[in-house]
Amino acid sequence: MAAEYTRRIEPRTGEKTVQGLVVGRDKTVVDPAEVYKLAVIGCKDREIADWFGIKEDTLRYNFTEYLLKGREEMKQTLRRTMLDIAVNGKNTVMCIFLAKNWLGMSDQGQADDSLRVLPWSDDDVTDQAVIDHDYKDSRAT
């Protein structure tokens, strides 16, 4: 009875037609939609080129638009997910990371020009005179 299960079944073969751009010297057909999908999941140019059996330069020359667009979608998806985890998942670590990286916040106390009356003013002498005057007035009272 065990002998019946050892018989190997040969895989069936067939043909498939691929539509896309014909690239390279060996006339490889590459589907731009598949290049885009691979870029969306973060594949590097080398990995995508190897997948299709073409050179990286050929890939970049013919599919730059798809590579850039796919990677931008990947970044947007990642940002959306990070924000969702931070806000809806109430993940404090993610909130701190986003605040530091997107909002420029810091947990380091640093001296800045917060004493300047008008920080966008180019006239530093006038600003310092106003600060000194205000400081002297506050000490007099």
N, C-alpha and C positions, 0 to 999 in steps of 0.2 A: 504494500500500500504506500509506503514512503517513496518508492521509485516513481510513482505517478507525479509527485510534486517536484522532482528534480529536473523534469523536462523543461528546458529553457525556451521561452517564447521569444521569437525574433521581433525586434521593434519594427513597426511599419514606417516606411519612408514616404515622402511626398515632396511636392514643390510648392513654393509660395512666391508670389510676386510682390516686390517691394517698390513703392513709389517714393521718389525723393530726388535729390540732386546727384548728378553723376560727377564725382570728384576724383582727383588724382590721376596718375598715369595709368593705373590699372582699372580705371573707370568704375570705382566702387560706388554703389548707390547708397546714399545716406538720407534717412528720413529726418527733415528738420524738426518735426514734432518730437521725435525721440531724443534728439540732441537737447532740445528744450527741457524735456522731462528729466533727463540725467543732470542737467545744470540745476534744476529746481531742488533736487535732493542733495546737492553739494558735491557732485563728482568733479574732480579736477580735470583740466584739459587732457592730461596724459591718460587718465582713466577712460575718458570718453573716446579719445582717438584709438586707444587699444581695443575698446569694445567694437568699434567699426572696422578696425584693421587699417587705419590710415595714419598719416603723420600728424603731429600736433600743428605744424604750420599750415597744413591743408585744412585742418579743422578750423583754426582761427581765421584763415583767409575767407572761407566760405560760410562760416556760421557764427561770426562775431555777434551779430544782432541777437541770435537765439541764446547764445551763451550769456550775454550781458542781461538780457531780459529774464532769463531763468534764474540767474543768481540774485537779481533784484527781488524777484518774487520770493525766493528763499529767505532773504533778509526780512522782508515784510512779514512773512509767516512767523519767523522767529521772534520778531518784535511783538507781534500780536499775541503770541503764546506767552512770552515773558510778561507782558502787561496783564494778561488774563491770570497767570499764576500769582502775580504780585497783588492784584486787586481782589479778584474773586476767590483765589485760594488763600488769601490773607497770609502770604509768605513774606515775613519781615525781611529776610535776607535779600530776597529779590527786590523788594521795595527800596532798600538801602542801596543796592547795586544800581538800580535805575535812577535813583535820585542823584547819586554821584556821577554817573556817566551821562545821563540825559539832561539833568537840570544843573549840573556843575556844582552841586553841593559838596561839602567836605566835612569830615569830622575832626579836622585839624584847625585849631584856633590860629588864624593868621592875621597879622596887621594889614590893614588896607587903608584906603583914603576915605573912610567913612566920616571923618571929621570935616572934610571939605564941604563948604556950603553948597556949591554947585559942582559936582564931580566932572561934569562935561565941559566946564569952563577952562579955557587955555590960560587964563590970567592967574597963575599960582600966587603971585605976590599979593594981589587983592584978596584972594581967598585966605591966605595966611594972616593978613592984617585983620580980617573980620573974625577969624578964630581967636587971635590974640586979644582983640578988643572984647569979644564975648567972655573970654576966660577972665580978663581983668575985672569986668563988670560983675561977674558971678562971685569973685573973691571979695569985692567991696561990700556986699550985702551980708 
